[in-house]
Amino acid sequence: MTEKTLPTLQDVADKAGVSKAVASRAFSKEKKPISKDKKERVLNAAAELGYVINPFAQSLNSKTTGLVAVIVNSMDDISDLELFDQLIQGLQTIGKLPVFIRLKTEKDITSITNNAFVHRVDAAIIFSDLIQPQDMPDLFLTNKVINLNGQNWSNTWSVMLDEEGAIQSAVQYASKSGSTHAYLLAGRQSSAVEHKRIEFYQKHLQEQGVEIRAINFCDYKYSEAKQTLAKLGNDKFTRESAILCTSDAMAMAAIDYFIENQTDIPTIIGFDNTFFSHFGTYQFPSIGYSKVELINTVLELIELENSSDNLAGERHINNVFNLFEPEETS
């Protein structure tokens, strides 16, 4: 039994009935001469054979690296893994490969300039809130920097997601469930996105007449959320309490805390609508969104032609967040 080999560019060319050079033009990001008919034949042949572009080989001709830096603070949250998985697939469709860089502290930022691959990427996607706008010129040779950390800088693209409507729905859900007061378990204190979420929660809790008893930063983590609830004390919580969490991991911690303490479970609301928000004993409403539109926007910005008009700006994505309630069980 012979071992199955991956299809090559020559295989695609043979199936499409064109030369290897013509097949190469069909995949080029540059405007190289090729008829519409031949390009369609090549792309159809590639799809049938399962051919995947080699971004490193492609970069030799286009004078690019085929790499995109993805700068993050953490890679261990459930929601992050779901997003990154879809982002990786999206980047592959445009012939790019991600290089993930995790920044634990500001001291780690120098590791970017010391890494030749990261320093010379074709684009950079910033999730981390540790990087500041003044850092940009020294970090990357590329001008294509896409900011997803909730901050709007004059020298990058910023993609802004509108979460207010879903947060308003979450607060209304808590109020209708009988909650008269709330405890907010938030993520990182340094996050601009997180502070915007807190502002939205404060605004709509006040509108609903629900008192905020405490706001605690738990870094989106299960363990820290559980420890925070223990410090607050079990006697603080009643059936009229609402535990509002900005990650599903923290909501899971809240449910486990109340089960272990054998007390009534108050209204608990998560964030990110991961699989675990409706798994087993974890049945709680969670704010979530389709990540497709976000990723498509990022890919569109990466593929913009290099010009002075395409170096910075804002893209707003509205009406993508919703509150997903658990299905009723009979």
N, C-alpha and C positions, 0 to 999 in steps of 0.2 A: 504493500500500500504506500503510494507516494505521498509525501507531505504537501499539503496545500500551501501555495505561495500567494502572497498579496499581488494584486494586479499592478502593472507598471504603466507608465505613460505610453510606452510603445504598444501595450495591449489595448489601451483606449484608442490610440490612433488607428490600429489595425481594424478594430471593430467599427470605428466611424468611417473608415475608408479614406483617411487623410494621412499626411506625413506627420512625423513626430513633431516637427517644428510648428505645423499648423495647430496641432493639439495643444502645444505649449502656449500658443497665443490665446487660445480659448480660455485659459485659466489666468492669464495675465491681468493684473490690476491696471496696467497701463493701456492706453488706447492704441493697440497694435492692429494692423490691418488683417481682418478676417471677415468673411461673409457671414451673414446672419444664419444661413442654412448650415454652414459647416460648424459654426459655434454650437448650434442646437444639437447637431449630430454628435459632437464631441461630448457635450454635457450629458446627453442621454446615455451615451455609451459608458461614461464614467459612473453614472447612477446605476446602470444595470450590472456593471462589474464590481461595484462597491469600491471604486478607486477614491483614495483620499489624498489630497494635495500634500506634498512634503514642504512645509513652510521654510525649512532651512535651505532646501534646494532652490526654492522659488526666490529666496532672498538674495542668492548669489547674482541673479540677473537684475533684480529690482533695487539693489543696493540698500536693502532693509534687513533687519535681523529676524523678522517674523515673530518677534516676542512682544508681549504686553505685560508690563509690571502690574501686579495687583497688590496694593499695600494695605495690610489689615492689622488690627490690634489683636484679633483672636480668630481661631479657626476651630474652636471646640463647641460652639453653640449649634444646636440642632438646625435652627433657621439659617445660620450662615452656611452650613454644609449644603442645604437644599439650594440656596441661591448660587453658591460657587459651582455646584454641579451643572446647573443650567448655563452659567456664565462660560464655563469651560467648553461646553458643547457649542455655544453660540460663537465663541472665538474661533473654534475649529472650522466652522462653516465659512469664515472669511479668510482662512489660511493662516491663522495666528495661534500661537501657543502661550499660555499664561506662565508667568514666573511669580509665585507667591512669596511675598516678603512680610514676615510678622514683626511688628514693632512692639516690644514690651514697654520700653521707656524711650525718652527722647534721645538717650545716648545711642540707641540702635540706629538712628537715622543715618549716621556716618557709614553704616554698613552698605548703604545703597551706592554711595560714590566710590566705595572701595571694591564694588562688584562690577566688573567690566560689562557683563551681560545685562545687568539691570540698568546701568548707567546709559546704555546705548539701545534701549528698547524703542519700538516704533510708537508706543503709546503707554500711558500710565493711568491706572484707575485707582483713585484714592478713597479707601473706606476709613482709614485711620484718622483719628482726631488729634494725633500727636504732631503731624506735619502742619507747618504754617506757610502762608503764601510767600514769605520772603525766602523760604527754603527752596522754592521751585527751580530757580535758575541754576543752582549748583547740583541739584539731584539728578536731573534728566537732561539729555541732549535734545530730546524731542520737545516740540511745542504742544503736542497733543496730550494734555493732562486733563482728565475728567474727574471731577470732584463729586463724590457721593457721601460725604460726611456731614452734609447739612450746612456747610459754610459756602458763602458766595464770594469768590475772589476775582479780582480784575484780570488776572493772568491765567485763568483756567476756565474750562467749561464746568458749569455746575448744574447737576440734574436734581431738581427739587420735587419731592413727593408730597402731595397734600393728604395729610392724615386726619385733619380736623373732623371731617364728617363722620368717620368711623369711630373716633373717640367720643364724639357727641352721642352716637348710637349706643356705645358701651355704657356711658353714664346714664342714659335714659333706661337702658335695660336694668342697671343696678337699682335705680330709683323705683321702677315698676315692680322689682323683686322685693321691695320693702326696706331697702338700705337707707338708713338715715345718716350714716357717717362712713368714712372711707379711709383706708390705709393704702398709700401708693408705694409700691415696690418698683423703683426705677433702676436703670442700668448704670452706665458710667457717668460720673459727675462731670467729666471733662467733655462730654459729648454735646455738641450744639443741637443735634437731632433730639436728644433726650430732654434738654431744657425746653425745646419747643413743645414736645409732648406734654411736659408738666404744665406749661402755660395753658394748653388746650384743656387738660383735665381740670385745672383750677377754674377756668372760665365756665365750663359746662357743669361742674359740680355745684358751683355757686348758683347758676341759673336754676338747677333742680332742687336747691335748698339742702344739699347733702354736705355735711361738715367734713373737712379734711382733718383727720386726727394726727397724721404723721406722714412725712415723705422720707423714705430711706433709699439710699443708693446701694444696690446689691450686685452691680457689675453683670447683670443678666444671669447670674449663676444660681443653680439649684441650692448649693451648700450655703451660700451667703444669705439667700432669702430665708432659708429654714432657720439659720442662726438669728436673723433679725426678728423673726416672729417669736422665737423663744425669749429673746431679750425684752421684747415688748410685753410679754407676759400673757398667758392664756386667759386671765381674767379680764383682759381688755376687749375681747371679742365676743360678740353676740350674733344671733341670727339676723340682726339689723345692720351688721357690719358688711362692708364691701372691701375685698382685697383686689386692688387693681394693679396688674403686673405688666411690665413692658417686655416680657418674654414668656413663652410657654414654659420654659424650664423653671422659672420662678413660680408660676401658677401651679405646676406639678408639685413643687416643694410645699406650697401652701396647703394643697389637698392632703399630702402625706402628713404634714404637721398636725392637722386637725383630726385625721384618722388615728394617728398614733396617740394623741391626747384624749381620744374617745369623747370628743365634743361635737356639737352640731357644726356642720360645715356652712360658713356664711357664703354670700355670693362672691365667686372668684372669677375673674376675667383675665385671660392671657393675651398674648400678642405674638403674631406671626402665623397663626393657624397651621401649626405643624400637625403631623400625623398623630402625635401624642395627645392633642387636645380632645380627641374622641377615641381614645384607646383604653379599654378595660375600665378601671376605676376613674381614669382621667376623662371626665365628661364635663367640659366647661366651655363657655363661649370664648372666642378668641378673635382678635382683630387680624385680618390678613389681606393679602392682595395678590393679584396675578403678577408674577415676576417677568412675564414675557415682554410686556411693554417697556419695562425698565431696561432689560437686556437689549431689546431692539434699538432703543434710543442710544445706548452706549455704543453699540456696533455701528450705528449710523454716524455718530460723531467720530469714531476711529477712522471711518472710511472717507471722511471729508477730504477734499483736495487741499493740499497745503497752500494757504494764501493768508494774507494779513487779515482778511475778513473772517477767517475760520479758526482763530486762535483762542477765542474766549467768548463767553456769553452764558445765557441761562436757558435751560429747557425745563418747563414745568409739566408734570404729569398729574392730572387731576382725575378725581372720581374712580380711582382704582382700588382704594381701601374699603373694606366692608367688615361688619361684625358678623362672624359665622357662629350661629348658635348650635348647640348639640342637638342631635336628632332625638325626638322623644321615643322612649322605649315602652312597649306595652307590658 
